[in-house]
């Protein structure tokens, strides 16, 4: 029984991830999610309580995947930005979902696990700054935010996604830009 519940939850999260990334919270339809997942709406509400609860679960899961898939390298933030860029290019749904979350959700709180991971990243950057391994020109939190934003260049979240730029060329530009602003 527990195994079936886990499989039901997994199918709902997968279908909801696609639907929310494509249409955002407001545009996503519960009927479409249950149709794609093959799970009835009663089970959706049992597992997640509401459409909002489902969105939060999807967002938390995807954000946690990014944290684990792309560990920070505080002594080489340029390569961290390159690795984030690679991840975002391979998983554009994560970028779209994060953009929808920022645009549509009234509660701008990050999930607890993501907030904790962010705090640890800021501490790691601050330690690298103290050790003289990265620039001290900005507070660690601001420097990390800038690195993350630069890594989004050319993604669905970029204000000017220049179509046709080769992945390798864009990655080199991102790494070079971050290296320039983080050099000690």
Number of C-alpha atoms within 10 A of each C-alpha: 6 7 8 9 12 12 12 19 18 13 18 26 23 15 20 27 24 18 22 25 24 15 14 22 21 12 11 19 16 19 11 13 24 19 14 16 19 13 16 15 15 10 15 22 14 9 16 17 12 13 17 13 14 23 24 17 17 22 24 16 16 19 20 15 13 16 16 10 12 16 13 22 16 21 19 18 25 25 21 21 29 26 20 25 26 17 18 22 18 10 14 15 19 22 21 20 26 18 15 20 21 13 12 12 15 8 8 10 10 15 16 10 14 18 12 12 17 16 13 13 20 21 15 17 27 22 16 21 21 12 11 13 18 23 20 18 13 13 13 21 15 12 22 22 12 15 23 18 15 21 30 23 20 22 19 17 18 14 10 10 13 12 8 7 11 9 13 11 9 17 22 13 16 23 22 16 16 23 19 12 18 22 16 14
